[in-house]
Amino acid sequence: MSETAKVFSKTTRADLFADFPVKDYAVSSNWYQRLLGCPPAFLPNEIKAVWELAENRYIFIKVQPEHAGHTFNLSS
């Protein structure tokens, strides 16, 4: 069996911004709070909630009913 390639070395820094469009802010915010075990780190406006998973690694929900069920991720 071949050895699995490592995606990141110990010195690699990876930033993450994952956007999860939702239909219902209140229902989704409660679901993510239960999943992550904490309230959002901050609320930038009335349609977004942001959780910081680790340094420079965030997920956020945003009310966008037309895109609910899809996701958009940026990493560097």
N, C-alpha and C positions, 0 to 999 in steps of 0.2 A: 504494500500500500504506500502511496506517495505521501510525503509530508504536506500538511495544509499550509498554504502561504499565509503570512500574517499581513493583514491590511494596514495596521498602524504599528509603528515601533513605539517603544516606551517614550521616545522624545517627540513623537508626532503630536501636534496639537490639532484637534478637530473641533470646530465650532458648529453648532446645530441650531437651526431655527425651523421648527416644524409647525405649520399652519393647518389647523383642522377646521374647515368651514362647518357650521352647524345651523340647524333650523331654529331651535329653541334655546336661547341663552341660559335661562334658569335651569332647565332640565340637564343640559350639557355641562354646565358649570358644576352642578351637584354630582354628576356622574364622574367627572374628572377629579373632583375633590375626594370622592370615595376611592377611586383608583389610585391616586397619588398620595393619599393620606394627609393632605394639607390644603389650605385655601390657596388661591393664586398669590404669587409673589407681588404682583401689582396689576392694576386695572387701568390701562392707558386711555380708555374711553368707554362709552356705554355699550359697545358691541364687542369688546375684546376682554379676555382674561388671560394672563400670562403666568406660567409656572416655570421656575428655574430648576432644572434637573441637576445641574452641576455648573461649574464656572463656564460661562459662554455656551451653555446648552439649554435652550428654551423650547417649550412647546406652548402654543397658544390656540385658543378657540376664537373664532370670529363669526358673527352672525352673517351668513351668506347663504340663504336658503337654496338658491339656484345651484350651488356647488356642494351642498351637504352630502356627506358620504365619500368625498374625495379628499385628497390632502396635497399639500405643497410643501416640499422640504428644501432647505438650503443648507449645505454644509461646506465648510472650507477647511 
